[in-house]
Amino acid sequence: MAEPAPTGPVLRAYLAASPLIALAGPLVLRRRLARGKEDPARVTEKRGQPSAPRPAGRLIWLHAVGLGEVLALRGLIAAMARLDPALQFLITSSARSSAQVIGANLPPGTRHQYLPLDAPRYLRRFLDHWQPDLSVWAEQELWPGAVVAAHARGVPLALVNARMTDAGFARRARARGLYGDLLARFRLITAQDTRSAGHLRALGAAQVQVTGSLKSAAPPLAADPVALAQAQAAVQGRRVWVAASTHPGDEAQAMAAQASLWRDDPRWLLVLAPRDAGRAGAVASTLTEARLPFARRSLGRVPSASDAVWLADTYGEMGLWYRVAESALIGGGFDAIGGHNPWEAAHFGTAILHGPDISNFEGDYSQLQAKAAALSLAPGGLAAALQNPDLPAMAGRAAQIVHRAGGALTPLATDLLALVRP
């Protein structure tokens, strides 16, 4: 059993109401299934029913929400596995898209499950089955029921890679008591930057270490060898660039740049990979309106010599696209989204370009810009940037940064393993 932890009125009220989640859960999940938001083969995991056996030995449970956060855990898993090769790992997430991508990128000794809805009945099933020896939460999302249930069983808790913007802190400060009660249950808390650390302390965290971002230390994304060979054959002789994890504003910039480049030299080929593949129909319509002929990946098509765009409307293939592209526009910078992860591209010698809004990855881009390893763009500047002769050297500098980052996780991995129950 764990040491007593504070349970203020907000947390008590949440826990008292949480059994109702199990009453509403089946209806919510049915609706999400109908909208394609859940995996029919694995939706029972959301009710705490496992779809994989628990491996023998000590098990480290890691949870993250967003796709980038889930993928970033791979570097930390690799660092812990180097220290103790007998460890087993469980990654949980919530979104179907994250499960699809991590499924193709699981480290050895690791399995993925969906985190159950935050109801006592579901959590009891989950914890009874998996019996984790350590629970590691990444970035910023904390599920109160899961945190309290794990702590009550004596499972050590750690929060790593925490990132909290000023706006995120303002939202959480309205429930300061709830967050203070939850953070008090964590034995180790690390943040990406000093601003996030300050916000966590203001919410009640007693001690916070600043360790930087996990994303730069994550291993390269995988690519299916057969699909890679097919893609390389399809784009042979073309000048390939990718617009990755895009939103509408990014796509408008990418299409305008490609129209200009392709008009002057039809060897240019844009691989357009929307952040949400479910938007592919709308993106295809916009490409048609822009008079940019395209091949659609989800239909099994490859670009012909007369196509200007390869619409990469699939999940889990960014490792493929970064391997065939010279340069990458990392999305989220032209849409007030705050940018997306630049490090995945850096592993492959792909030059990194981005729009002006990188507020969610300020520390990451600061590292790159300090080494002249990324290029910030104003609206309308993409076509010229893609023809910049300095891009290969810039890509090489970015690759050097990520190649050095993996070993930097050893101290954090050591601290985490020190928490594991003997």
VOPAGU-2260 file (C-alpha; in pm, 1 decimal, decimal comma):
REM VOPAGU-2260
SITE   aa  ch    i         X         Y         Z
SITE  MET   A    0       0,0       0,0       0,0
SITE  ALA   A    1     108,3     357,3     -65,6
SITE  GLU   A    2     169,8     635,1     179,4
SITE  PRO   A    3    -141,3     848,3     240,0
SITE  ALA   A    4    -178,5    1127,0     -15,6
SITE  PRO   A    5    -395,3    1440,6      -9,7
SITE  THR   A    6    -747,7    1407,3    -145,9
SITE  GLY   A    7    -912,2    1747,3    -151,8
SITE  PRO   A    8   -1276,1    1823,1    -225,4
SITE  VAL   A    9   -1238,8    1844,0    -606,4
SITE  LEU   A   10   -1060,4    1510,4    -631,7
SITE  ARG   A   11   -1306,4    1350,4    -386,7
SITE  ALA   A   12   -1597,2    1474,1    -597,3
SITE  TYR   A   13   -1434,6    1339,5    -916,1
SITE  LEU   A   14   -1369,6     999,6    -763,0
SITE  ALA   A   15   -1723,1     984,3    -622,5
SITE  ALA   A   16   -1867,9    1052,2    -968,7
SITE  SER   A   17   -1624,7     834,7   -1165,2
SITE  PRO   A   18   -1837,2     515,2   -1146,5
SITE  LEU   A   19   -2082,3     695,4   -1374,5
SITE  ILE   A   20   -1817,0     681,4   -1648,5
SITE  ALA   A   21   -1873,7     306,0   -1670,1
SITE  LEU   A   22   -2248,1     364,5   -1714,2
SITE  ALA   A   23   -2197,6     609,7   -2000,2
SITE  GLY   A   24   -1893,1     429,6   -2142,6
SITE  PRO   A   25   -2069,3     175,3   -2368,0
SITE  LEU   A   26   -2278,9     445,6   -2535,3
SITE  VAL   A   27   -1978,9     675,0   -2582,5
SITE  LEU   A   28   -1771,6     395,0   -2730,6
SITE  ARG   A   29   -2051,4     286,8   -2967,1
SITE  ARG   A   30   -2077,6     640,7   -3100,3
SITE  ARG   A   31   -1701,7     662,7   -3145,1
SITE  LEU   A   32   -1701,8     328,7   -3324,9
SITE  ALA   A   33   -1967,6     454,7   -3563,5
SITE  ARG   A   34   -1748,0     757,0   -3642,5
SITE  GLY   A   35   -1437,3     544,1   -3697,2
SITE  LYS   A   36   -1267,8     684,4   -3388,0
SITE  GLU   A   37   -1219,6     345,0   -3223,0
SITE  ASP   A   38   -1070,1      16,2   -3340,0
SITE  PRO   A   39   -1351,5    -244,0   -3345,8
SITE  ALA   A   40   -1104,2    -526,3   -3280,1
SITE  ARG   A   41    -967,0    -357,8   -2966,6
SITE  VAL   A   42   -1242,7    -138,5   -2827,6
SITE  THR   A   43   -1281,7    -370,5   -2526,6
SITE  GLU   A   44    -944,5    -243,9   -2405,3
SITE  LYS   A   45   -1119,3      86,4   -2330,4
SITE  ARG   A   46   -1325,8    -111,8   -2076,8
SITE  GLY   A   47   -1015,0    -253,8   -1913,7
SITE  GLN   A   48   -1028,3    -591,2   -2088,3
SITE  PRO   A   49    -675,5    -674,4   -2209,1
SITE  SER   A   50    -604,3    -816,5   -2552,4
SITE  ALA   A   51    -253,1    -941,0   -2472,4
SITE  PRO   A   52    -103,2   -1150,0   -2192,6
SITE  ARG   A   53     111,9    -994,4   -1923,7
SITE  PRO   A   54     475,4   -1092,6   -1975,1
SITE  ALA   A   55     677,7   -1243,6   -1692,7
SITE  GLY   A   56     913,6   -1019,6   -1498,5
SITE  ARG   A   57     912,7    -652,8   -1409,0
SITE  LEU   A   58     680,9    -440,3   -1624,5
SITE  ILE   A   59     714,4     -66,7   -1683,4
SITE  TRP   A   60     387,1     100,3   -1786,9
SITE  LEU   A   61     421,7     424,3   -1985,9
SITE  HIS   A   62     130,5     644,4   -2095,3
SITE  ALA   A   63     113,5     932,0   -2343,6
SITE  VAL   A   64    -165,7    1096,2   -2540,2
SITE  GLY   A   65     -56,1    1256,8   -2865,0
SITE  LEU   A   66     116,0    1068,7   -3143,4
SITE  GLY   A   67     442,8    1256,1   -3102,5
SITE  GLU   A   68     445,4    1197,9   -2726,9
SITE  VAL   A   69     382,1     824,7   -2771,2
SITE  LEU   A   70     664,2     791,6   -3025,6
SITE  ALA   A   71     900,0     990,9   -2801,6
SITE  LEU   A   72     870,9     723,5   -2532,5
SITE  ARG   A   73    1072,4     484,8   -2749,3
SITE  GLY   A   74    1400,4     655,2   -2665,9
SITE  LEU   A   75    1331,1     633,5   -2293,9
SITE  ILE   A   76    1237,2     265,8   -2327,8
SITE  ALA   A   77    1562,4     198,2   -2512,0
SITE  ALA   A   78    1761,6     372,8   -2237,2
SITE  MET   A   79    1591,7     170,9   -1961,0
SITE  ALA   A   80    1634,7    -152,1   -2155,7
SITE  ARG   A   81    2008,0     -86,5   -2189,4
SITE  LEU   A   82    2029,9     -61,0   -1810,2
SITE  ASP   A   83    1815,6    -370,0   -1747,7
SITE  PRO   A   84    1761,2    -593,6   -2053,8
SITE  ALA   A   85    1514,6    -813,8   -1862,2
SITE  LEU   A   86    1255,7    -534,6   -1831,8
SITE  GLN   A   87     923,9    -554,0   -2015,2
SITE  PHE   A   88     726,8    -247,9   -2126,3
SITE  LEU   A   89     362,9    -152,3   -2179,9
SITE  ILE   A   90     269,0     165,4   -2369,0
SITE  THR   A   91     -85,8     296,3   -2338,0
SITE  SER   A   92    -249,3     574,0   -2535,8
SITE  SER   A   93    -601,6     688,0   -2616,9
SITE  ALA   A   94    -624,2     777,1   -2986,4
SITE  ARG   A   95    -663,8     518,8   -3261,3
SITE  SER   A   96    -410,9     699,9   -3480,8
SITE  SER   A   97    -139,3     677,0   -3215,0
SITE  ALA   A   98    -199,0     303,0   -3180,7
SITE  GLN   A   99    -167,2     253,6   -3556,8
SITE  VAL   A  100     164,4     434,4   -3573,8
SITE  ILE   A  101     324,9     295,9   -3258,0
SITE  GLY   A  102     225,2     -53,8   -3368,7
SITE  ALA   A  103     477,2     -27,1   -3651,6
SITE  ASN   A  104     743,4     124,1   -3424,5
SITE  LEU   A  105     731,1     -79,9   -3103,1
SITE  PRO   A  106    1069,5    -134,8   -2935,9
SITE  PRO   A  107    1169,2    -490,1   -2839,2
SITE  GLY   A  108     993,2    -619,8   -2529,9
SITE  THR   A  109     711,0    -366,7   -2566,8
SITE  ARG   A  110     339,4    -401,3   -2627,7
SITE  HIS   A  111      63,3    -143,9   -2674,4
SITE  GLN   A  112    -283,3    -122,4   -2520,7
SITE  TYR   A  113    -547,4     149,0   -2504,8
SITE  LEU   A  114    -582,9     314,6   -2164,5
SITE  PRO   A  115    -926,3     229,0   -2020,2
SITE  LEU   A  116   -1183,3     496,9   -1957,1
SITE  ASP   A  117   -1127,5     648,0   -1614,1
SITE  ALA   A  118   -1384,4     436,5   -1425,7
SITE  PRO   A  119   -1296,6     228,4   -1117,7
SITE  ARG   A  120   -1435,4     -93,7   -1266,4
SITE  TYR   A  121   -1231,7     -59,9   -1584,3
SITE  LEU   A  122    -913,5      47,4   -1405,2
SITE  ARG   A  123    -939,7    -242,7   -1161,8
SITE  ARG   A  124    -945,5    -490,7   -1453,2
SITE  PHE   A  125    -652,3    -316,2   -1617,4
SITE  LEU   A  126    -434,3    -305,7   -1305,6
SITE  ASP   A  127    -527,9    -657,2   -1192,0
SITE  HIS   A  128    -407,4    -790,6   -1525,8
SITE  TRP   A  129     -96,0    -585,7   -1592,6
SITE  GLN   A  130      30,0    -533,3   -1234,7
SITE  PRO   A  131     287,8    -269,6   -1335,7
SITE  ASP   A  132     601,8    -215,2   -1131,0
SITE  LEU   A  133     629,1     150,7   -1235,6
SITE  SER   A  134     386,8     395,7   -1398,4
SITE  VAL   A  135     537,4     668,7   -1617,8
SITE  TRP   A  136     314,2     949,4   -1748,0
SITE  ALA   A  137     440,8    1173,1   -2027,8
SITE  GLU   A  138     384,4    1540,3   -2111,4
SITE  GLN   A  139      72,9    1682,7   -1948,2
SITE  GLU   A  140    -237,9    1464,9   -1938,4
SITE  LEU   A  141    -319,0    1301,9   -1603,0
SITE  TRP   A  142    -624,0    1079,3   -1560,3
SITE  PRO   A  143    -723,7    1126,2   -1194,5
SITE  GLY   A  144    -881,3     784,5   -1147,6
SITE  ALA   A  145    -587,0     598,7   -1301,0
SITE  VAL   A  146    -330,3     799,8   -1103,2
SITE  VAL   A  147    -512,9     744,9    -773,6
SITE  ALA   A  148    -577,2     375,5    -841,0
SITE  ALA   A  149    -214,8     303,6    -928,2
SITE  HIS   A  150     -86,5     497,6    -628,6
SITE  ALA   A  151    -326,5     317,7    -395,0
SITE  ARG   A  152    -173,2     -14,3    -504,4
SITE  GLY   A  153     175,6     108,8    -428,9
SITE  VAL   A  154     279,7     148,4    -792,7
SITE  PRO   A  155     551,5     418,9    -807,4
SITE  LEU   A  156     450,0     711,6   -1028,5
SITE  ALA   A  157     666,7     937,3   -1243,8
SITE  LEU   A  158     576,1    1229,1   -1472,0
SITE  VAL   A  159     833,7    1288,1   -1745,1
SITE  ASN   A  160     882,0    1524,2   -2037,9
SITE  ALA   A  161     618,8    1759,5   -1895,4
SITE  ARG   A  162     538,4    2062,3   -2107,3
SITE  MET   A  163     292,6    2330,9   -2006,6
SITE  THR   A  164     235,8    2656,5   -2190,6
SITE  ASP   A  165     107,2    2970,6   -2022,1
SITE  ALA   A  166    -239,8    2901,0   -2164,3
SITE  GLY   A  167    -227,4    2541,7   -2041,0
SITE  PHE   A  168    -128,9    2657,9   -1696,5
SITE  ALA   A  169    -411,9    2912,5   -1687,8
SITE  ARG   A  170    -664,9    2636,0   -1760,8
SITE  ARG   A  171    -524,0    2403,1   -1497,6
SITE  ALA   A  172    -486,9    2676,5   -1236,8
SITE  ARG   A  173    -865,1    2690,2   -1209,9
SITE  ALA   A  174    -845,1    2336,7   -1067,5
SITE  ARG   A  175    -522,6    2391,9    -875,1
SITE  GLY   A  176    -636,6    2178,1    -582,5
SITE  LEU   A  177    -705,4    1878,9    -808,5
SITE  TYR   A  178    -366,5    1900,4    -977,4
SITE  GLY   A  179    -188,4    1952,2    -647,5
SITE  ASP   A  180    -346,7    1633,8    -508,8
SITE  LEU   A  181    -244,9    1435,5    -817,6
SITE  LEU   A  182     109,2    1571,2    -841,7
SITE  ALA   A  183     167,8    1489,1    -474,4
SITE  ARG   A  184     139,3    1121,3    -568,5
SITE  PHE   A  185     433,9    1136,0    -810,8
SITE  ARG   A  186     778,0    1046,3    -681,5
SITE  LEU   A  187     963,5    1190,8    -980,9
SITE  ILE   A  188     861,2    1484,6   -1201,9
SITE  THR   A  189    1068,2    1616,4   -1493,1
SITE  ALA   A  190     991,5    1901,8   -1731,4
SITE  GLN   A  191    1112,0    1997,0   -2076,4
SITE  ASP   A  192    1193,5    2357,3   -1982,2
SITE  THR   A  193    1207,8    2600,9   -1692,7
SITE  ARG   A  194     873,4    2760,6   -1779,9
SITE  SER   A  195     693,7    2426,7   -1759,2
SITE  ALA   A  196     875,3    2346,0   -1435,0
SITE  GLY   A  197     759,1    2673,0   -1283,9
SITE  HIS   A  198     400,4    2605,5   -1382,5
SITE  LEU   A  199     413,9    2259,0   -1226,4
SITE  ARG   A  200     551,5    2398,7    -902,0
SITE  ALA   A  201     275,3    2658,9    -898,4
SITE  LEU   A  202      22,8    2375,6    -930,8
SITE  GLY   A  203     168,5    2198,3    -629,6
SITE  ALA   A  204     459,8    1984,0    -748,1
SITE  ALA   A  205     722,1    1977,0    -473,8
SITE  GLN   A  206    1031,6    1902,8    -682,5
SITE  VAL   A  207    1068,5    1928,6   -1058,9
SITE  GLN   A  208    1379,3    1852,5   -1261,5
SITE  VAL   A  209    1441,0    2014,7   -1602,3
SITE  THR   A  210    1567,0    1745,3   -1838,4
SITE  GLY   A  211    1475,9    1873,6   -2185,4
SITE  SER   A  212    1258,5    1701,9   -2445,2
SITE  LEU   A  213    1248,5    1327,3   -2506,5
SITE  LYS   A  214    1164,2    1375,8   -2872,9
SITE  SER   A  215    1517,9    1444,9   -2993,2
SITE  ALA   A  216    1635,9    1115,0   -2841,2
SITE  ALA   A  217    1367,9     893,6   -2998,2
SITE  PRO   A  218    1493,4     628,8   -3243,8
SITE  PRO   A  219    1427,0     672,3   -3617,6
SITE  LEU   A  220    1078,7     588,3   -3740,8
SITE  ALA   A  221    1049,1     251,7   -3910,5
SITE  ALA   A  222     955,7     190,5   -4274,5
SITE  ASP   A  223     834,3    -127,0   -4438,2
SITE  PRO   A  224    1120,9    -243,6   -4665,1
SITE  VAL   A  225     889,1    -347,8   -4949,0
SITE  ALA   A  226     694,8     -21,5   -4937,8
SITE  LEU   A  227    1020,8     174,0   -4924,2
SITE  ALA   A  228    1160,1      -1,0   -5232,8
SITE  GLN   A  229     835,1      66,1   -5419,1
SITE  ALA   A  230     835,1     432,6   -5318,1
SITE  GLN   A  231    1197,9     481,3   -5416,1
SITE  ALA   A  232    1127,3     330,0   -5756,2
SITE  ALA   A  233     816,8     548,5   -5798,7
SITE  VAL   A  234    1001,8     875,5   -5728,3
SITE  GLN   A  235    1326,7     796,8   -5908,8
SITE  GLY   A  236    1444,7    1100,9   -6096,3
SITE  ARG   A  237    1208,7    1335,3   -5907,0
SITE  ARG   A  238    1297,4    1613,6   -5661,1
SITE  VAL   A  239    1091,7    1504,4   -5362,3
SITE  TRP   A  240     990,1    1712,5   -5064,4
SITE  VAL   A  241     732,1    1637,0   -4797,8
SITE  ALA   A  242     481,4    1854,6   -4616,2
SITE  ALA   A  243     437,4    1658,5   -4293,0
SITE  SER   A  244     159,8    1664,8   -4031,1
SITE  THR   A  245     -15,5    1946,1   -4215,3
SITE  HIS   A  246    -322,0    2154,3   -4139,4
SITE  PRO   A  247    -512,7    2373,7   -4388,9
SITE  GLY   A  248    -280,5    2673,8   -4357,8
SITE  ASP   A  249      26,4    2457,9   -4410,6
SITE  GLU   A  250    -139,1    2293,9   -4710,4
SITE  ALA   A  251    -216,4    2628,9   -4870,6
SITE  GLN   A  252     151,5    2726,1   -4845,9
SITE  ALA   A  253     267,4    2384,7   -4971,1
SITE  MET   A  254      32,9    2379,1   -5269,4
SITE  ALA   A  255     127,2    2731,6   -5372,9
SITE  ALA   A  256     496,6    2647,0   -5352,3
SITE  GLN   A  257     455,9    2321,9   -5542,9
SITE  ALA   A  258     250,9    2489,0   -5815,7
SITE  SER   A  259     534,9    2735,5   -5870,8
SITE  LEU   A  260     812,0    2475,3   -5857,4
SITE  TRP   A  261     633,2    2218,7   -6072,4
SITE  ARG   A  262     542,1    2475,0   -6337,3
SITE  ASP   A  263     911,7    2557,3   -6383,3
SITE  ASP   A  264    1043,2    2202,7   -6342,4
SITE  PRO   A  265     806,9    1900,5   -6350,6
SITE  ARG   A  266    1061,8    1688,3   -6164,5
SITE  TRP   A  267     944,0    1845,9   -5839,0
SITE  LEU   A  268     713,5    1615,7   -5640,4
SITE  LEU   A  269     531,6    1707,0   -5319,6
SITE  VAL   A  270     443,6    1430,2   -5073,2
SITE  LEU   A  271     153,3    1580,1   -4881,1
SITE  ALA   A  272      86,0    1406,2   -4546,7
SITE  PRO   A  273    -205,3    1562,1   -4354,8
SITE  ARG   A  274    -190,2    1540,4   -3975,4
SITE  ASP   A  275    -537,2    1384,9   -3982,1
SITE  ALA   A  276    -569,4    1134,6   -4265,0
SITE  GLY   A  277    -945,3    1160,3   -4222,5
SITE  ARG   A  278    -925,8    1500,9   -4393,1
SITE  ALA   A  279    -788,7    1344,8   -4710,9
SITE  GLY   A  280   -1110,9    1393,3   -4907,0
SITE  ALA   A  281   -1110,5    1767,1   -4843,2
SITE  VAL   A  282    -738,1    1788,7   -4923,0
SITE  ALA   A  283    -794,2    1600,2   -5249,6
SITE  SER   A  284   -1067,6    1845,8   -5347,0
SITE  THR   A  285    -835,4    2137,3   -5278,5
SITE  LEU   A  286    -561,7    1978,9   -5491,6
SITE  THR   A  287    -809,5    1939,9   -5776,1
SITE  GLU   A  288    -913,6    2304,5   -5745,4
SITE  ALA   A  289    -546,6    2404,8   -5748,8
SITE  ARG   A  290    -497,4    2202,2   -6070,5
SITE  LEU   A  291    -226,6    1991,5   -5912,8
SITE  PRO   A  292    -259,8    1633,3   -6042,8
SITE  PHE   A  293    -203,4    1379,7   -5767,0
SITE  ALA   A  294    -185,9    1012,5   -5675,5
SITE  ARG   A  295    -361,0     896,9   -5357,3
SITE  ARG   A  296    -161,7     661,7   -5136,3
SITE  SER   A  297    -463,4     511,6   -4956,8
SITE  LEU   A  298    -590,2     384,5   -5294,8
SITE  GLY   A  299    -259,9     212,9   -5365,7
SITE  ARG   A  300    -161,2     466,0   -5631,9
SITE  VAL   A  301     193,4     581,0   -5706,9
SITE  PRO   A  302     266,9     908,8   -5884,3
SITE  SER   A  303     315,1     908,7   -6257,7
SITE  ALA   A  304     557,6    1140,3   -6432,8
SITE  SER   A  305     272,2    1386,1   -6482,4
SITE  ASP   A  306     164,3    1397,8   -6115,5
SITE  ALA   A  307     268,1    1692,4   -5900,8
SITE  VAL   A  308     162,0    1551,9   -5563,2
SITE  TRP   A  309     155,0    1219,7   -5381,0
SITE  LEU   A  310    -124,2    1247,7   -5124,2
SITE  ALA   A  311       2,8    1043,7   -4827,7
SITE  ASP   A  312    -334,8     986,4   -4662,3
SITE  THR   A  313    -227,8     691,3   -4447,3
SITE  TYR   A  314    -114,0     651,8   -4087,4
SITE  GLY   A  315     220,2     517,1   -3972,5
SITE  GLU   A  316     429,1     585,7   -4283,7
SITE  MET   A  317     619,6     903,1   -4198,1
SITE  GLY   A  318     938,5     698,5   -4172,2
SITE  LEU   A  319     883,2     610,2   -4538,5
SITE  TRP   A  320     826,4     967,9   -4655,3
SITE  TYR   A  321    1122,5    1113,9   -4468,3
SITE  ARG   A  322    1347,8     853,8   -4628,6
SITE  VAL   A  323    1256,0     955,9   -4984,2
SITE  ALA   A  324    1238,2    1335,1   -4935,2
SITE  GLU   A  325    1514,4    1592,5   -4960,3
SITE  SER   A  326    1334,7    1848,3   -4745,3
SITE  ALA   A  327    1037,0    1865,5   -4509,5
SITE  LEU   A  328     793,9    2137,9   -4419,8
SITE  ILE   A  329     692,9    2044,2   -4063,9
SITE  GLY   A  330     326,0    2133,4   -4024,8
SITE  GLY   A  331     143,8    2334,1   -3762,7
SITE  GLY   A  332     345,5    2649,3   -3817,6
SITE  PHE   A  333     100,5    2829,4   -4048,0
SITE  ASP   A  334    -220,1    2750,0   -3857,5
SITE  ALA   A  335    -177,3    2881,9   -3501,2
SITE  ILE   A  336    -128,7    2519,2   -3395,6
SITE  GLY   A  337     211,5    2575,6   -3238,6
SITE  GLY   A  338     408,3    2349,5   -3471,6
SITE  HIS   A  339     485,5    1977,5   -3464,4
SITE  ASN   A  340     784,3    1755,7   -3386,8
SITE  PRO   A  341    1088,0    1834,4   -3608,7
SITE  TRP   A  342    1312,7    1555,3   -3481,7
SITE  GLU   A  343    1157,6    1269,0   -3677,2
SITE  ALA   A  344    1276,8    1424,0   -4002,7
SITE  ALA   A  345    1623,7    1500,1   -3868,6
SITE  HIS   A  346    1723,7    1131,6   -3846,3
SITE  PHE   A  347    1711,6    1090,5   -4223,1
SITE  GLY   A  348    1911,1    1387,3   -4345,7
SITE  THR   A  349    1590,4    1564,3   -4441,0
SITE  ALA   A  350    1615,2    1944,1   -4427,7
SITE  ILE   A  351    1372,3    2098,4   -4177,6
SITE  LEU   A  352    1153,6    2395,6   -4272,1
SITE  HIS   A  353     875,2    2541,4   -4058,9
SITE  GLY   A  354     624,8    2823,5   -4035,2
SITE  PRO   A  355     632,3    3111,2   -3785,9
SITE  ASP   A  356     421,4    2956,3   -3506,2
SITE  ILE   A  357     633,6    2700,0   -3318,8
SITE  SER   A  358     517,5    2789,5   -2968,2
SITE  ASN   A  359     457,5    2427,1   -2864,3
SITE  PHE   A  360     809,2    2326,0   -2971,0
SITE  GLU   A  361     997,9    2640,9   -2882,7
SITE  GLY   A  362    1278,3    2458,0   -2700,3
SITE  ASP   A  363    1319,4    2201,1   -2976,1
SITE  TYR   A  364    1347,2    2458,7   -3252,0
SITE  SER   A  365    1579,7    2671,2   -3037,1
SITE  GLN   A  366    1821,8    2376,8   -3031,2
SITE  LEU   A  367    1803,7    2344,2   -3407,3
SITE  GLN   A  368    1830,3    2715,1   -3478,1
SITE  ALA   A  369    2130,8    2748,7   -3246,4
SITE  LYS   A  370    2313,6    2512,3   -3482,7
SITE  ALA   A  371    2163,6    2660,3   -3802,7
SITE  ALA   A  372    1984,1    2328,2   -3849,7
SITE  ALA   A  373    1631,2    2448,7   -3934,2
SITE  LEU   A  374    1485,3    2728,5   -4143,7
SITE  SER   A  375    1194,8    2949,1   -4037,5
SITE  LEU   A  376     966,5    3071,2   -4315,9
SITE  ALA   A  377     732,4    3361,1   -4363,9
SITE  PRO   A  378     414,7    3304,7   -4568,2
SITE  GLY   A  379     502,2    3284,6   -4936,4
SITE  GLY   A  380     866,9    3195,9   -4878,5
SITE  LEU   A  381     850,1    2818,8   -4917,5
SITE  ALA   A  382     928,6    2779,8   -5289,0
SITE  ALA   A  383    1245,5    2987,7   -5262,6
SITE  ALA   A  384    1351,3    2807,2   -4944,1
SITE  LEU   A  385    1323,8    2466,0   -5109,3
SITE  GLN   A  386    1580,6    2578,6   -5367,8
SITE  ASN   A  387    1826,3    2707,1   -5106,1
SITE  PRO   A  388    2165,3    2541,5   -5176,2
SITE  ASP   A  389    2245,2    2536,2   -4801,6
SITE  LEU   A  390    1967,6    2285,2   -4721,1
SITE  PRO   A  391    2186,4    1969,8   -4738,0
SITE  ALA   A  392    2437,3    2114,3   -4491,6
SITE  MET   A  393    2153,2    2226,6   -4265,2
SITE  ALA   A  394    2007,2    1874,9   -4272,1
SITE  GLY   A  395    2344,1    1728,8   -4177,6
SITE  ARG   A  396    2368,0    1951,5   -3871,3
SITE  ALA   A  397    2021,1    1842,9   -3757,4
SITE  ALA   A  398    2116,3    1476,7   -3798,7
SITE  GLN   A  399    2422,4    1529,1   -3577,4
SITE  ILE   A  400    2205,2    1667,2   -3297,9
SITE  VAL   A  401    1969,6    1367,8   -3287,8
SITE  HIS   A  402    2254,7    1118,2   -3315,4
SITE  ARG   A  403    2409,5    1264,7   -3000,7
SITE  ALA   A  404    2081,6    1286,0   -2807,6
SITE  GLY   A  405    2019,3     916,4   -2734,9
SITE  GLY   A  406    2284,4     882,8   -2464,8
SITE  ALA   A  407    2149,3    1186,1   -2280,5
SITE  LEU   A  408    1856,7     980,8   -2146,0
SITE  THR   A  409    2069,3     749,8   -1931,1
SITE  PRO   A  410    2045,4     966,7   -1614,0
SITE  LEU   A  411    1665,2     986,8   -1640,1
SITE  ALA   A  412    1639,0     614,0   -1707,6
SITE  THR   A  413    1855,3     547,4   -1402,1
SITE  ASP   A  414    1632,7     764,6   -1182,5
SITE  LEU   A  415    1321,3     588,6   -1308,5
SITE  LEU   A  416    1455,8     240,4   -1246,6
SITE  ALA   A  417    1553,0     342,7    -894,2
SITE  LEU   A  418    1178,6     381,4    -826,6
SITE  VAL   A  419    1088,2      29,0    -938,0
SITE  ARG   A  420     979,7    -193,9    -655,4
SITE  PRO   A  421    1224,3    -478,3    -586,2
